[in-house]
Structure formats: C-alpha cells, structure tokens
Amino acid sequence: MKKNPAILICIGALLLVLGAILSFSSGPPKADAVLAQQCRDRMTAEKSEQSLVKQCDETAFATAMTAANAQAAALAISAANNSEVGGNALSKFLLGVGVVILAGGIFLKRKQAA
C-alpha cells in the first residue's frame, strides 16, 4: 500500500460514502401498517396533537400507544431500539474507518510527492 496510496484514498472515500448513506437513510424502524393505523385511530380518538399522530409510523411509539400490557410493550420497544442502535453503530464505524484510511492515503501520497 505504500507504493500506491491512491487505492487507500479510493477505499477510504468509498467507506465514507457508504457510512454517510447508512447514516442519512437510517432512522427509527417503521411500524407495520396495521399497528400504525391502530395507533393513529387511538391518537385521533384522544384528540392528540398532529405531531404525535405522525409518530405512529415508528415501531416503538406505535407499540407503546397500542400495547395491552407493559411487558409486551417493553419487549417490542426494546427490539425496535436494538435494531436502530445496530444500524447507527455500523454507519459510524464505516465513517470512522473511512476517515482513517482516507487520511492515511492522503498522508502517504503527500509523503511520496515530497
């Protein structure tokens, strides 16, 4: 790799782009259509604010609003949050590795030019 730092620069840029795409495209997991509609119906019946009704598309919120018992709600919310944390960790990891590899490639390129 010391002889061809352009490869490091390309790999680093690719990892940065992948990490950025994952970071911007990820968000809270979406609720299935039936659960989201039950949540919207309940929020509308309670005359809740429109911003709360929009949150019914998120799994954790919809589950919390429609749950029959606390144990089932806690398990569903925990599972939804775990998947969100995993996606965020992967995107941050790719961003970090991409920055390090890109910086290393640029450093080696400048060192070769000097």
MARVEX-178052 format. One record per atom (N, C-alpha, C): residue number from 0; residue in one letter; atom name; x, y, z. Coordinates in nm, 2 decimals. Example, Ala and Ser with C-alpha at 12.3 -4.5 7.8 and 13.67 -1.06 7.14 Angstrom:
% MARVEX-178052
REC  seq  type  atom       X       Y       Z
REC    0     A     N    1.32   -0.57    0.78
REC    0     A    CA    1.23   -0.45    0.78
REC    0     A     C    1.32   -0.33    0.78
REC    1     S     N    1.28   -0.22    0.71
REC    1     S    CA    1.37   -0.11    0.71
REC    1     S     C    1.29    0.00    0.79
END
This chain:
% MARVEX-178052
REC  seq  type  atom       X       Y       Z
REC    0     M     N    0.08   -0.12    0.00
REC    0     M    CA    0.00    0.00    0.00
REC    0     M     C    0.09    0.13    0.00
REC    1     K     N    0.21    0.12    0.05
REC    1     K    CA    0.29    0.23    0.05
REC    1     K     C    0.33    0.28   -0.09
REC    2     K     N    0.33    0.18   -0.19
REC    2     K    CA    0.36    0.22   -0.33
REC    2     K     C    0.25    0.28   -0.40
REC    3     N     N    0.12    0.25   -0.36
REC    3     N    CA    0.01    0.30   -0.43
REC    3     N     C   -0.10    0.35   -0.34
REC    4     P     N   -0.08    0.48   -0.28
REC    4     P    CA   -0.18    0.53   -0.19
REC    4     P     C   -0.31    0.57   -0.25
REC    5     A     N   -0.32    0.57   -0.38
REC    5     A    CA   -0.45    0.60   -0.45
REC    5     A     C   -0.55    0.50   -0.42
REC    6     I     N   -0.51    0.37   -0.40
REC    6     I    CA   -0.60    0.27   -0.36
REC    6     I     C   -0.66    0.29   -0.22
REC    7     L     N   -0.57    0.34   -0.13
REC    7     L    CA   -0.62    0.37    0.01
REC    7     L     C   -0.72    0.49    0.00
REC    8     I     N   -0.69    0.59   -0.08
REC    8     I    CA   -0.78    0.70   -0.09
REC    8     I     C   -0.91    0.66   -0.15
REC    9     C     N   -0.91    0.57   -0.25
REC    9     C    CA   -1.04    0.52   -0.31
REC    9     C     C   -1.12    0.44   -0.21
REC   10     I     N   -1.05    0.35   -0.14
REC   10     I    CA   -1.12    0.27   -0.04
REC   10     I     C   -1.18    0.36    0.07
REC   11     G     N   -1.10    0.45    0.12
REC   11     G    CA   -1.15    0.54    0.23
REC   11     G     C   -1.26    0.63    0.18
REC   12     A     N   -1.26    0.68    0.06
REC   12     A    CA   -1.37    0.76    0.01
REC   12     A     C   -1.50    0.67    0.00
REC   13     L     N   -1.48    0.55   -0.05
REC   13     L    CA   -1.59    0.45   -0.06
REC   13     L     C   -1.66    0.42    0.07
REC   14     L     N   -1.57    0.40    0.17
REC   14     L    CA   -1.63    0.37    0.31
REC   14     L     C   -1.70    0.49    0.36
REC   15     L     N   -1.64    0.61    0.34
REC   15     L    CA   -1.71    0.73    0.38
REC   15     L     C   -1.85    0.75    0.32
REC   16     V     N   -1.85    0.73    0.19
REC   16     V    CA   -1.98    0.74    0.12
REC   16     V     C   -2.08    0.64    0.17
REC   17     L     N   -2.04    0.51    0.19
REC   17     L    CA   -2.13    0.41    0.24
REC   17     L     C   -2.18    0.44    0.39
REC   18     G     N   -2.09    0.49    0.47
REC   18     G    CA   -2.12    0.53    0.60
REC   18     G     C   -2.22    0.65    0.60
REC   19     A     N   -2.20    0.74    0.52
REC   19     A    CA   -2.29    0.86    0.51
REC   19     A     C   -2.43    0.82    0.46
REC   20     I     N   -2.43    0.73    0.36
REC   20     I    CA   -2.56    0.68    0.31
REC   20     I     C   -2.64    0.61    0.42
REC   21     L     N   -2.57    0.52    0.49
REC   21     L    CA   -2.63    0.45    0.60
REC   21     L     C   -2.68    0.54    0.71
REC   22     S     N   -2.60    0.64    0.74
REC   22     S    CA   -2.63    0.74    0.85
REC   22     S     C   -2.75    0.82    0.81
REC   23     F     N   -2.76    0.87    0.69
REC   23     F    CA   -2.87    0.95    0.65
REC   23     F     C   -3.00    0.88    0.62
REC   24     S     N   -2.98    0.75    0.57
REC   24     S    CA   -3.10    0.68    0.54
REC   24     S     C   -3.16    0.60    0.65
REC   25     S     N   -3.09    0.58    0.76
REC   25     S    CA   -3.14    0.51    0.87
REC   25     S     C   -3.22    0.60    0.96
REC   26     G     N   -3.31    0.54    1.04
REC   26     G    CA   -3.39    0.61    1.13
REC   26     G     C   -3.47    0.51    1.21
REC   27     P     N   -3.56    0.56    1.29
REC   27     P    CA   -3.64    0.46    1.37
REC   27     P     C   -3.71    0.36    1.28
REC   28     P     N   -3.72    0.23    1.32
REC   28     P    CA   -3.78    0.13    1.24
REC   28     P     C   -3.93    0.16    1.22
REC   29     K     N   -3.98    0.14    1.10
REC   29     K    CA   -4.12    0.17    1.07
REC   29     K     C   -4.21    0.06    1.12
REC   30     A     N   -4.33    0.10    1.17
REC   30     A    CA   -4.43    0.01    1.22
REC   30     A     C   -4.50   -0.05    1.10
REC   31     D     N   -4.55   -0.17    1.12
REC   31     D    CA   -4.63   -0.23    1.01
REC   31     D     C   -4.76   -0.15    1.00
REC   32     A     N   -4.83   -0.17    0.88
REC   32     A    CA   -4.95   -0.09    0.85
REC   32     A     C   -5.06   -0.10    0.95
REC   33     V     N   -5.09   -0.22    1.00
REC   33     V    CA   -5.20   -0.25    1.09
REC   33     V     C   -5.17   -0.18    1.23
REC   34     L     N   -5.05   -0.19    1.28
REC   34     L    CA   -5.01   -0.13    1.41
REC   34     L     C   -5.01    0.02    1.40
REC   35     A     N   -4.96    0.07    1.29
REC   35     A    CA   -4.96    0.22    1.27
REC   35     A     C   -5.10    0.27    1.26
REC   36     Q     N   -5.19    0.20    1.19
REC   36     Q    CA   -5.33    0.25    1.18
REC   36     Q     C   -5.40    0.24    1.32
REC   37     Q     N   -5.38    0.14    1.40
REC   37     Q    CA   -5.43    0.13    1.53
REC   37     Q     C   -5.39    0.25    1.62
REC   38     C     N   -5.26    0.28    1.61
REC   38     C    CA   -5.20    0.39    1.68
REC   38     C     C   -5.27    0.52    1.64
REC   39     R     N   -5.28    0.54    1.51
REC   39     R    CA   -5.35    0.67    1.46
REC   39     R     C   -5.49    0.68    1.50
REC   40     D     N   -5.56    0.57    1.50
REC   40     D    CA   -5.70    0.57    1.55
REC   40     D     C   -5.71    0.60    1.69
REC   41     R     N   -5.62    0.55    1.77
REC   41     R    CA   -5.62    0.58    1.92
REC   41     R     C   -5.59    0.72    1.94
REC   42     M     N   -5.49    0.77    1.87
REC   42     M    CA   -5.44    0.91    1.89
REC   42     M     C   -5.55    1.01    1.84
REC   43     T     N   -5.62    0.98    1.74
REC   43     T    CA   -5.73    1.06    1.69
REC   43     T     C   -5.84    1.06    1.78
REC   44     A     N   -5.87    0.95    1.84
REC   44     A    CA   -5.98    0.94    1.94
REC   44     A     C   -5.95    1.02    2.06
REC   45     E     N   -5.83    1.02    2.10
REC   45     E    CA   -5.79    1.10    2.22
REC   45     E     C   -5.76    1.25    2.18
REC   46     K     N   -5.78    1.28    2.06
REC   46     K    CA   -5.76    1.42    2.01
REC   46     K     C   -5.62    1.47    2.04
REC   47     S     N   -5.53    1.39    2.01
REC   47     S    CA   -5.39    1.43    2.04
REC   47     S     C   -5.34    1.52    1.93
REC   48     E     N   -5.22    1.58    1.95
REC   48     E    CA   -5.16    1.67    1.86
REC   48     E     C   -5.12    1.60    1.73
REC   49     Q     N   -5.12    1.67    1.62
REC   49     Q    CA   -5.08    1.61    1.49
REC   49     Q     C   -4.94    1.55    1.49
REC   50     S     N   -4.85    1.62    1.56
REC   50     S    CA   -4.71    1.57    1.57
REC   50     S     C   -4.70    1.43    1.63
REC   51     L     N   -4.79    1.40    1.73
REC   51     L    CA   -4.79    1.27    1.79
REC   51     L     C   -4.85    1.17    1.69
REC   52     V     N   -4.95    1.21    1.62
REC   52     V    CA   -5.01    1.11    1.52
REC   52     V     C   -4.91    1.07    1.41
REC   53     K     N   -4.82    1.17    1.37
REC   53     K    CA   -4.72    1.13    1.27
REC   53     K     C   -4.62    1.03    1.33
REC   54     Q     N   -4.60    1.03    1.46
REC   54     Q    CA   -4.50    0.94    1.52
REC   54     Q     C   -4.55    0.79    1.52
REC   55     C     N   -4.68    0.77    1.48
REC   55     C    CA   -4.74    0.64    1.48
REC   55     C     C   -4.67    0.55    1.38
REC   56     D     N   -4.59    0.61    1.28
REC   56     D    CA   -4.52    0.53    1.18
REC   56     D     C   -4.40    0.46    1.24
REC   57     E     N   -4.35    0.50    1.36
REC   57     E    CA   -4.24    0.44    1.42
REC   57     E     C   -4.28    0.33    1.51
REC   58     T     N   -4.21    0.22    1.50
REC   58     T    CA   -4.25    0.09    1.57
REC   58     T     C   -4.26    0.11    1.72
REC   59     A     N   -4.16    0.18    1.78
REC   59     A    CA   -4.15    0.19    1.93
REC   59     A     C   -4.27    0.27    1.98
REC   60     F     N   -4.30    0.38    1.91
REC   60     F    CA   -4.41    0.47    1.95
REC   60     F     C   -4.55    0.40    1.93
REC   61     A     N   -4.57    0.34    1.82
REC   61     A    CA   -4.69    0.27    1.79
REC   61     A     C   -4.72    0.16    1.89
REC   62     T     N   -4.61    0.08    1.92
REC   62     T    CA   -4.63   -0.03    2.01
REC   62     T     C   -4.66    0.03    2.15
REC   63     A     N   -4.60    0.13    2.19
REC   63     A    CA   -4.63    0.19    2.32
REC   63     A     C   -4.77    0.24    2.33
REC   64     M     N   -4.82    0.30    2.23
REC   64     M    CA   -4.96    0.35    2.23
REC   64     M     C   -5.07    0.25    2.22
REC   65     T     N   -5.04    0.13    2.16
REC   65     T    CA   -5.14    0.03    2.14
REC   65     T     C   -5.12   -0.09    2.23
REC   66     A     N   -5.02   -0.09    2.32
REC   66     A    CA   -4.99   -0.21    2.40
REC   66     A     C   -5.10   -0.24    2.50
REC   67     A     N   -5.13   -0.37    2.52
REC   67     A    CA   -5.23   -0.41    2.62
REC   67     A     C   -5.16   -0.43    2.75
REC   68     N     N   -5.03   -0.47    2.75
REC   68     N    CA   -4.97   -0.49    2.88
REC   68     N     C   -4.82   -0.43    2.87
REC   69     A     N   -4.77   -0.39    2.98
REC   69     A    CA   -4.64   -0.33    2.98
REC   69     A     C   -4.53   -0.42    2.94
REC   70     Q     N   -4.53   -0.54    2.98
REC   70     Q    CA   -4.43   -0.64    2.94
REC   70     Q     C   -4.41   -0.65    2.79
REC   71     A     N   -4.52   -0.67    2.72
REC   71     A    CA   -4.52   -0.69    2.58
REC   71     A     C   -4.47   -0.56    2.51
REC   72     A     N   -4.51   -0.45    2.56
REC   72     A    CA   -4.47   -0.32    2.51
REC   72     A     C   -4.32   -0.30    2.53
REC   73     A     N   -4.27   -0.33    2.64
REC   73     A    CA   -4.13   -0.31    2.67
REC   73     A     C   -4.04   -0.40    2.58
REC   74     L     N   -4.08   -0.53    2.56
REC   74     L    CA   -4.01   -0.62    2.47
REC   74     L     C   -4.01   -0.57    2.33
REC   75     A     N   -4.12   -0.52    2.28
REC   75     A    CA   -4.13   -0.47    2.14
REC   75     A     C   -4.05   -0.35    2.12
REC   76     I     N   -4.06   -0.26    2.22
REC   76     I    CA   -3.98   -0.13    2.21
REC   76     I     C   -3.83   -0.16    2.21
REC   77     S     N   -3.79   -0.25    2.30
REC   77     S    CA   -3.65   -0.29    2.31
REC   77     S     C   -3.60   -0.35    2.19
REC   78     A     N   -3.67   -0.43    2.12
REC   78     A    CA   -3.63   -0.49    2.00
REC   78     A     C   -3.62   -0.39    1.89
REC   79     A     N   -3.71   -0.29    1.88
REC   79     A    CA   -3.70   -0.19    1.78
REC   79     A     C   -3.58   -0.10    1.80
REC   80     N     N   -3.56   -0.07    1.93
REC   80     N    CA   -3.44    0.02    1.96
REC   80     N     C   -3.31   -0.05    1.93
REC   81     N     N   -3.30   -0.18    1.96
REC   81     N    CA   -3.18   -0.26    1.93
REC   81     N     C   -3.14   -0.25    1.78
REC   82     S     N   -3.24   -0.27    1.70
REC   82     S    CA   -3.21   -0.27    1.55
REC   82     S     C   -3.17   -0.13    1.51
REC   83     E     N   -3.22   -0.02    1.57
REC   83     E    CA   -3.18    0.11    1.54
REC   83     E     C   -3.04    0.14    1.58
REC   84     V     N   -3.00    0.09    1.70
REC   84     V    CA   -2.87    0.11    1.75
REC   84     V     C   -2.77    0.04    1.67
REC   85     G     N   -2.80   -0.08    1.62
REC   85     G    CA   -2.71   -0.16    1.54
REC   85     G     C   -2.68   -0.09    1.41
REC   86     G     N   -2.78   -0.03    1.34
REC   86     G    CA   -2.76    0.04    1.22
REC   86     G     C   -2.68    0.17    1.24
REC   87     N     N   -2.70    0.24    1.35
REC   87     N    CA   -2.63    0.36    1.38
REC   87     N     C   -2.48    0.32    1.40
REC   88     A     N   -2.46    0.22    1.48
REC   88     A    CA   -2.32    0.18    1.51
REC   88     A     C   -2.24    0.14    1.38
REC   89     L     N   -2.31    0.07    1.29
REC   89     L    CA   -2.24    0.03    1.17
REC   89     L     C   -2.21    0.15    1.08
REC   90     S     N   -2.30    0.25    1.07
REC   90     S    CA   -2.27    0.37    0.99
REC   90     S     C   -2.16    0.45    1.05
REC   91     K     N   -2.16    0.46    1.18
REC   91     K    CA   -2.05    0.54    1.25
REC   91     K     C   -1.91    0.47    1.23
REC   92     F     N   -1.92    0.33    1.24
REC   92     F    CA   -1.79    0.26    1.22
REC   92     F     C   -1.74    0.28    1.08
REC   93     L     N   -1.82    0.27    0.98
REC   93     L    CA   -1.78    0.29    0.84
REC   93     L     C   -1.73    0.43    0.82
REC   94     L     N   -1.79    0.53    0.88
REC   94     L    CA   -1.74    0.67    0.87
REC   94     L     C   -1.61    0.68    0.93
REC   95     G     N   -1.59    0.62    1.05
REC   95     G    CA   -1.46    0.63    1.12
REC   95     G     C   -1.35    0.56    1.04
REC   96     V     N   -1.37    0.44    1.00
REC   96     V    CA   -1.27    0.37    0.92
REC   96     V     C   -1.24    0.44    0.79
REC   97     G     N   -1.34    0.49    0.73
REC   97     G    CA   -1.32    0.56    0.60
REC   97     G     C   -1.23    0.69    0.62
REC   98     V     N   -1.26    0.76    0.73
REC   98     V    CA   -1.18    0.88    0.75
REC   98     V     C   -1.03    0.84    0.78
REC   99     V     N   -1.01    0.74    0.86
REC   99     V    CA   -0.87    0.70    0.89
REC   99     V     C   -0.80    0.65    0.76
REC  100     I     N   -0.86    0.57    0.68
REC  100     I    CA   -0.80    0.51    0.56
REC  100     I     C   -0.78    0.63    0.46
REC  101     L     N   -0.87    0.72    0.45
REC  101     L    CA   -0.86    0.83    0.35
REC  101     L     C   -0.74    0.92    0.40
REC  102     A     N   -0.74    0.95    0.53
REC  102     A    CA   -0.63    1.03    0.58
REC  102     A     C   -0.49    0.97    0.56
REC  103     G     N   -0.49    0.84    0.58
REC  103     G    CA   -0.36    0.76    0.56
REC  103     G     C   -0.32    0.77    0.42
REC  104     G     N   -0.41    0.75    0.33
REC  104     G    CA   -0.38    0.75    0.18
REC  104     G     C   -0.33    0.89    0.14
REC  105     I     N   -0.40    1.00    0.19
REC  105     I    CA   -0.35    1.13    0.16
REC  105     I     C   -0.22    1.16    0.22
REC  106     F     N   -0.19    1.11    0.34
REC  106     F    CA   -0.06    1.13    0.40
REC  106     F     C    0.05    1.06    0.32
REC  107     L     N    0.02    0.94    0.28
REC  107     L    CA    0.12    0.86    0.20
REC  107     L     C    0.14    0.93    0.06
REC  108     K     N    0.04    0.98    0.00
REC  108     K    CA    0.05    1.05   -0.13
REC  108     K     C    0.14    1.17   -0.12
REC  109     R     N    0.12    1.25   -0.01
REC  109     R    CA    0.20    1.37    0.01
REC  109     R     C    0.34    1.33    0.04
REC  110     K     N    0.36    1.23    0.12
REC  110     K    CA    0.50    1.18    0.15
REC  110     K     C    0.57    1.14    0.03
REC  111     Q     N    0.50    1.07   -0.06
REC  111     Q    CA    0.57    1.03   -0.19
REC  111     Q     C    0.60    1.15   -0.28
REC  112     A     N    0.52    1.25   -0.28
REC  112     A    CA    0.54    1.37   -0.36
REC  112     A     C    0.66    1.45   -0.31
REC  113     A     N    0.68    1.44   -0.18
REC  113     A    CA    0.79    1.52   -0.13
REC  113     A     C    0.93    1.46   -0.15
END
